[in-house]
Amino acid sequence: QVQLVESGGGLVQAGESLRLSCAASGSIFSTDVMGWYRQAPGNQRELVATITSGGTTNYADSVKGRFTIYRDNANKAVYLRMSSLKPEDTAVYYCYADIRQYSYVPRHEYWGQGTQVTVSS
């Protein structure tokens, strides 16, 4: 029943900002790592940013200083604030979560359906 619901994508001009949101719902015992990946046409899916339940973050070099990831543990949500957007940021952005549904099962990774971010020059 675990679902990741994304929102916030859209079309913006270079230099503008967007905030992506992702909320996990369903039967969830714990959510350890959440984050965002992106995939442009013809490219492999790449890491954008991740954040652990304790707040440790990891960013791709290409977005450091421009993007900020944060989470709301109580609501099992993760956000990506994107500033100073560039055309090369154009991609489908996917929410990711490493979730343990029950205390007696291993963690499993879940993905959202993706939200399109298009940055025009």
trRosetta pair geometry for C-beta under 8 A, 3 or more apart (Angstrom, degrees):
i j d omega theta_ij theta_ji phi_ij phi_ji
1 25 7.9 -78 142 120 90 74
1 26 3.6 171 116 -147 86 112
1 27 5.1 82 56 5 118 92
2 24 6.5 -13 -162 -167 93 98
2 25 7.3 157 -147 82 47 43
2 26 4.0 -149 -89 70 39 146
2 27 6.7 -84 -58 55 79 64
2 28 6.3 97 -106 -73 104 93
2 97 7.9 -137 172 85 127 128
2 99 5.8 157 -138 91 155 158
2 101 6.3 -113 -44 -93 123 105
2 110 5.3 -103 124 -92 126 158
3 24 7.2 160 82 -150 45 51
3 25 5.3 -16 59 60 92 90
3 26 5.6 122 9 -32 74 121
3 110 7.9 -153 -123 176 14 139
4 22 5.5 4 -176 -173 99 108
4 23 7.3 163 -150 78 53 35
4 24 5.4 -23 -96 -95 74 72
4 95 4.7 -159 161 96 131 123
4 96 7.8 3 -126 -90 172 12
4 97 5.8 171 -86 7 128 120
4 110 5.6 151 -24 128 118 111
4 111 6.6 -115 43 145 140 18
4 112 3.9 -100 107 -73 111 83
4 113 8.0 -180 84 -6 87 63
5 22 6.8 161 78 -149 43 57
5 23 5.3 -17 57 57 96 85
5 25 6.9 13 -2 6 112 114
5 112 6.8 153 -91 -127 8 113
6 9 7.3 38 140 -18 112 108
6 20 6.6 -15 -164 -174 99 101
6 21 6.9 151 -154 84 50 54
6 22 4.9 -15 -97 -96 72 88
6 93 7.4 178 -168 99 148 91
6 94 7.6 -108 -58 -141 156 35
6 95 4.9 -174 -79 -15 110 122
6 112 4.3 92 -29 168 115 155
6 113 6.8 -143 26 50 114 74
6 114 6.9 -46 47 -176 155 3
6 115 4.5 -139 127 -28 126 119
7 20 7.3 160 84 -156 41 58
7 21 5.0 -13 61 60 89 100
7 22 7.7 171 20 -76 64 47
7 115 6.7 153 -115 -96 14 153
8 18 6.0 127 160 170 96 98
8 19 5.3 -96 -151 98 139 54
8 20 4.1 -177 79 -111 135 42
8 21 5.1 123 -30 8 127 78
8 80 8.0 163 95 59 150 85
8 115 6.5 78 60 132 66 161
9 18 7.2 47 -121 176 33 147
9 20 6.5 33 -60 -105 68 100
9 93 6.4 179 -88 37 115 111
9 115 3.3 -176 -20 152 132 103
9 116 4.9 121 157 65 142 44
9 117 4.9 -112 -140 -66 91 68
10 18 6.4 -179 45 -117 96 132
10 116 7.7 93 -66 92 14 78
10 117 7.0 12 45 -118 40 59
10 118 7.4 -90 131 38 33 82
11 118 4.6 -16 -109 71 75 109
11 119 8.0 176 -155 -79 51 27
11 120 6.8 32 -175 -18 94 109
12 16 4.2 -131 174 80 121 132
12 17 7.5 -133 -172 50 163 18
12 18 5.9 -148 -18 -49 149 110
12 85 5.9 71 92 62 126 153
12 117 7.8 -22 20 -165 103 82
12 118 7.4 151 26 85 58 59
12 119 5.8 -19 75 -110 83 69
12 120 7.3 -165 98 22 34 81
13 16 5.2 88 62 -10 69 122
13 119 7.2 69 -178 -162 13 67
13 120 5.4 -46 -111 68 59 91
13 121 7.8 101 -159 -125 73 7
14 85 6.2 -135 -133 96 43 76
14 86 5.9 35 -135 -123 99 40
14 87 6.0 -36 -81 -40 113 78
14 119 5.7 85 -82 168 62 104
14 120 6.7 -107 -24 91 79 44
14 121 5.1 32 -25 -116 134 49
15 84 6.1 -19 -131 -134 45 52
15 85 6.7 -60 17 52 13 68
16 85 5.7 -29 67 33 62 116
16 119 7.8 -172 51 -130 93 93
17 81 7.1 -2 -172 -178 114 79
17 82 6.0 165 -154 92 65 61
17 83 4.6 -11 -104 -106 109 62
17 84 7.5 17 -79 -14 82 37
17 85 6.6 166 -94 -19 33 104
18 82 4.9 -1 60 58 80 112
18 85 6.7 44 7 -59 98 142
18 117 6.4 -171 66 -129 162 114
19 79 6.1 -4 -177 -173 100 108
19 80 6.9 165 -156 83 53 50
19 81 5.0 -14 -107 -105 90 65
19 82 7.0 -176 -84 20 38 74
20 36 6.6 94 87 -107 144 143
20 79 6.6 159 84 -158 58 55
20 80 4.3 3 52 53 106 100
20 82 7.0 47 -7 -11 97 113
20 93 5.9 -85 -108 112 162 148
20 95 7.7 -166 149 -72 119 97
20 115 6.4 166 -133 67 112 139
20 117 7.5 -65 -68 -66 121 126
21 77 6.6 -12 -169 -173 88 117
21 78 7.9 154 -157 85 45 45
21 79 5.4 -14 -104 -106 64 84
22 34 7.3 -178 89 -177 124 119
22 36 7.6 171 -8 -83 141 90
22 77 6.4 159 86 -156 51 68
22 78 5.0 -13 63 60 104 85
22 79 7.3 -175 24 -79 72 41
22 95 3.4 146 -123 -117 154 148
22 97 7.7 -167 134 -44 127 112
22 112 5.8 -109 -132 -49 119 147
23 75 6.5 -53 -131 147 106 100
23 76 6.5 85 -163 94 66 79
23 77 4.4 -25 -99 -99 74 96
24 28 6.1 85 133 -75 119 156
24 31 6.0 149 53 -98 158 143
24 34 7.5 -121 -28 -106 127 126
24 76 4.2 -86 60 145 100 117
24 77 7.1 -162 14 -80 71 44
24 97 5.3 50 -78 -58 136 176
24 99 6.6 174 -164 -84 150 139
24 110 7.3 105 -123 81 112 142
25 28 7.7 -130 -169 -15 15 124
25 76 7.3 152 -70 85 44 132
26 101 7.7 -45 123 -125 107 101
27 101 5.1 48 110 -165 97 97
27 102 7.2 -4 149 -59 116 83
28 31 6.0 3 -179 -50 130 96
28 76 6.1 76 94 -114 164 158
28 99 5.6 -69 -131 -162 99 122
28 100 7.6 94 -164 76 62 50
28 101 6.2 -69 -105 -121 38 51
29 99 7.8 127 44 175 70 79
29 100 4.7 -60 67 108 111 91
29 101 5.9 68 -1 134 97 18
29 102 5.2 125 -40 -116 135 15
29 103 5.3 -173 -154 -56 151 61
30 53 7.4 -33 -180 -76 96 156
30 99 7.2 169 88 -153 49 57
30 100 4.6 15 51 49 90 110
30 107 7.9 -65 82 -97 99 101
31 34 6.1 21 162 -51 115 109
31 53 6.5 140 94 -84 67 108
31 73 7.5 -174 66 -140 111 72
31 76 5.3 125 -9 -135 155 96
31 97 5.7 -39 -149 -168 108 115
31 98 7.2 122 -163 75 58 55
31 99 5.2 -20 -105 -104 72 82
31 100 7.8 -147 -70 27 33 69
32 52 6.5 -29 167 -149 68 78
32 53 5.5 -74 -140 -20 39 113
32 98 4.8 -49 61 93 100 108
32 99 7.5 -171 14 -87 77 31
32 100 7.2 63 -23 -10 105 98
32 107 6.2 -30 11 -120 132 147
33 50 5.6 2 -174 -177 106 119
33 51 7.3 157 -152 80 62 36
33 52 5.5 -35 -97 -103 73 62
33 53 7.5 -84 -64 -25 38 75
33 96 7.6 -19 121 120 92 101
33 97 7.2 167 93 -151 56 43
33 98 4.2 36 49 24 92 121
34 50 7.0 162 89 -154 33 70
34 51 5.9 -21 67 62 80 85
34 71 5.7 114 61 -101 134 137
34 78 3.9 -163 135 -56 132 145
34 95 7.4 -14 -170 -174 93 89
34 96 6.6 158 -158 91 47 63
34 97 4.7 -4 -107 -104 82 80
34 98 7.4 -134 -65 21 46 70
35 47 7.1 -8 145 -150 141 89
35 48 7.1 168 167 64 97 80
35 49 5.6 -156 -152 103 98 52
35 50 3.2 -45 -79 -104 144 66
35 51 6.2 152 -82 12 81 64
35 58 7.8 -25 -110 61 141 94
35 69 6.6 -2 -127 -151 70 156
35 78 6.7 -95 -68 168 20 159
35 95 7.7 159 90 -157 35 51
35 96 4.8 -16 66 62 78 108
35 97 7.8 163 22 -76 58 46
36 48 4.3 -41 102 63 96 125
36 49 5.5 22 46 51 97 80
36 50 7.7 -161 27 -75 53 52
36 69 6.7 -158 10 -104 109 121
36 78 7.4 -165 -44 126 88 124
36 80 4.8 3 -25 -60 157 147
36 93 5.7 -7 -169 -173 111 104
36 94 6.9 147 -156 75 58 46
36 95 6.2 -34 -100 -103 70 49
36 96 6.7 -176 -83 15 19 93
37 45 5.1 42 153 173 128 103
37 46 6.3 169 -160 84 86 31
37 47 5.6 -52 -106 -103 85 38
37 48 5.8 178 -109 1 25 89
37 93 7.3 158 84 -156 39 56
37 94 4.9 -19 66 61 89 100
37 96 5.7 60 -6 -30 104 128
38 45 7.0 173 88 -150 24 67
38 46 6.1 -25 63 61 72 81
38 48 5.2 69 -8 -52 103 120
38 89 7.8 -44 172 -169 172 62
38 91 3.8 80 171 108 112 141
38 92 6.5 159 -154 79 68 43
38 93 4.8 -28 -97 -99 92 65
38 94 6.9 173 -88 14 36 76
38 117 7.6 -52 -127 39 127 120
39 43 6.1 -173 -160 86 64 90
39 44 7.0 -86 -124 145 96 24
39 45 4.2 -43 -74 -94 111 70
39 46 7.1 142 -85 12 58 69
39 91 5.7 152 67 -173 26 110
39 92 5.3 -21 61 59 84 94
39 94 7.0 27 1 -11 103 116
39 114 7.7 -53 39 -123 106 135
40 43 4.4 41 63 26 85 129
40 90 6.4 77 -113 100 109 74
40 91 4.2 -76 -67 -101 73 95
40 92 7.7 165 -84 14 33 69
43 46 7.1 -40 147 -17 118 111
43 91 7.7 -59 61 -117 131 118
45 94 6.9 -18 -145 25 126 137
46 60 6.7 63 145 -99 109 147
47 50 6.7 -45 -158 -27 115 103
47 58 7.4 -23 160 116 137 108
47 60 5.5 161 99 -63 79 103
48 59 7.4 -26 155 -145 49 65
48 60 5.5 -64 -133 3 32 121
48 63 5.9 35 -163 6 79 159
48 67 6.7 -68 169 126 103 169
48 69 7.9 134 115 -64 93 125
48 80 6.9 25 119 -135 134 148
48 93 7.0 -5 -16 -134 157 100
49 57 6.4 -11 -171 -168 102 99
49 58 6.5 164 -152 85 55 54
49 59 4.8 -7 -103 -104 93 70
49 60 6.9 -97 -59 3 62 78
49 63 6.7 -96 -48 91 105 139
49 67 5.9 -150 -33 119 140 126
49 69 4.0 -175 129 -34 135 137
49 80 6.3 147 51 -117 127 109
50 57 7.0 162 85 -151 50 52
50 58 4.8 1 52 52 92 102
50 69 7.1 115 73 113 2 169
50 96 7.3 -47 -105 78 97 122
51 55 6.6 -20 -171 -143 103 30
51 56 6.8 159 -152 78 56 43
51 57 4.9 -16 -99 -98 83 75
51 58 7.7 -168 -72 20 43 69
51 69 4.9 -163 -36 123 119 118
51 70 6.8 111 -81 -116 171 22
51 71 5.3 -172 97 -17 137 119
51 78 6.6 168 47 -134 118 115
52 55 6.7 -39 71 29 79 22
52 56 4.4 17 26 47 118 93
52 57 7.9 -132 11 -64 74 37
53 71 7.9 -86 -116 91 43 150
53 73 6.2 81 -152 -113 81 122
55 71 7.8 -147 -99 42 61 104
57 69 5.7 156 -133 64 117 108
59 63 5.6 -124 -176 81 108 95
59 64 4.8 130 108 -82 135 78
59 67 6.5 161 -137 75 122 105
59 69 7.3 -179 -84 2 91 114
60 63 5.1 63 68 19 92 100
60 64 7.2 -141 90 -33 44 81
61 64 5.8 -36 -146 -1 36 118
62 88 7.5 -103 -176 119 131 123
63 66 5.3 -105 -165 63 60 102
63 67 4.0 -5 168 13 117 124
63 82 7.7 -61 -150 -123 119 88
63 89 7.6 93 -96 -109 102 107
64 67 7.6 -51 -78 42 19 84
66 82 6.9 22 140 -158 92 61
66 83 5.3 -146 -169 71 67 76
66 84 4.7 -102 -132 60 109 108
66 85 7.7 138 171 -75 127 40
67 80 6.1 -11 -169 -173 110 94
67 81 6.7 155 -158 83 55 56
67 82 5.1 -11 -107 -105 90 66
67 83 7.1 -178 -81 25 40 70
68 80 7.4 157 80 -156 44 48
68 81 4.4 -6 58 56 95 107
68 83 7.8 28 0 1 97 107
69 78 6.8 -2 -170 -177 97 101
69 79 7.0 161 -152 85 52 54
69 80 5.3 -17 -100 -102 76 73
69 81 7.8 -163 -74 22 29 71
70 78 7.5 172 93 -153 35 60
70 79 5.4 -14 65 59 79 100
70 81 7.4 17 12 -4 104 106
71 77 6.4 168 -156 92 68 52
71 78 4.5 -26 -102 -103 94 71
71 79 6.9 175 -87 15 41 74
72 75 4.4 7 114 42 119 103
72 76 7.5 -38 92 19 77 16
72 77 4.5 10 49 56 104 99
72 78 7.8 -152 23 -71 66 33
72 79 7.6 53 -11 -14 94 108
73 76 7.1 24 -166 -77 35 45
76 97 7.9 47 178 -137 97 150
78 95 6.6 148 66 -147 115 105
78 97 7.3 -178 -3 -82 133 98
80 93 7.3 -131 59 179 153 145
82 85 5.6 54 143 -79 109 100
82 89 6.9 134 -170 -176 135 151
82 117 7.4 35 53 -150 169 152
85 89 5.1 -104 -157 50 83 150
85 117 7.7 -129 -144 168 137 118
85 119 4.5 -150 145 -111 114 137
86 89 5.1 114 60 -11 68 100
86 119 6.1 91 102 119 21 154
87 90 5.8 -18 -178 -14 53 115
87 119 5.0 -150 -99 98 37 99
87 120 6.9 27 -101 -146 94 14
87 121 4.8 -24 -57 -56 131 98
88 119 7.8 -37 34 66 32 130
89 117 6.4 -56 134 121 94 125
89 119 5.1 54 63 -1 99 144
90 117 6.4 -152 -128 105 43 74
90 118 5.1 36 -130 -129 104 50
90 119 5.1 -132 -62 30 86 81
91 117 6.2 5 57 58 57 96
92 114 4.2 15 170 -178 113 127
92 115 7.0 149 -159 68 68 25
92 116 5.5 -38 -102 -94 72 62
92 117 7.5 153 -108 19 22 73
93 114 6.5 145 71 -152 36 69
93 115 5.4 -29 62 63 91 80
93 116 7.7 155 15 -104 78 12
93 117 5.4 39 -15 -6 117 118
94 111 5.5 -9 176 -163 122 102
94 112 5.5 177 -161 60 65 86
94 113 7.8 -148 -123 90 85 15
94 114 4.8 -35 -84 -91 80 79
95 111 6.9 143 80 -160 59 48
95 112 3.6 55 44 -5 99 129
96 109 6.7 -18 -165 -166 94 102
96 110 7.3 150 -156 81 47 53
96 111 5.9 -14 -101 -103 67 70
96 112 7.6 -99 -54 6 38 85
97 109 7.2 155 84 -152 43 56
97 110 5.0 -15 64 59 91 99
98 107 5.2 29 169 169 91 128
98 108 7.5 174 -154 84 57 23
98 109 5.4 -29 -100 -96 69 72
98 110 7.8 176 -86 18 23 74
99 107 6.4 154 80 -153 22 80
99 108 6.2 -34 68 64 74 71
99 109 7.7 122 19 -113 74 23
99 110 5.6 -2 16 2 122 120
100 103 7.2 66 144 -97 124 30
100 105 6.5 162 -160 81 81 79
100 106 7.1 -112 -114 151 92 24
100 107 4.7 -60 -67 -91 83 70
100 108 7.5 119 -95 12 41 71
101 105 5.9 -6 55 65 91 134
101 108 7.1 -5 -17 29 100 116
102 105 4.8 68 60 13 93 106
105 108 7.8 -21 136 -21 112 109
112 115 7.5 -17 125 -19 132 89
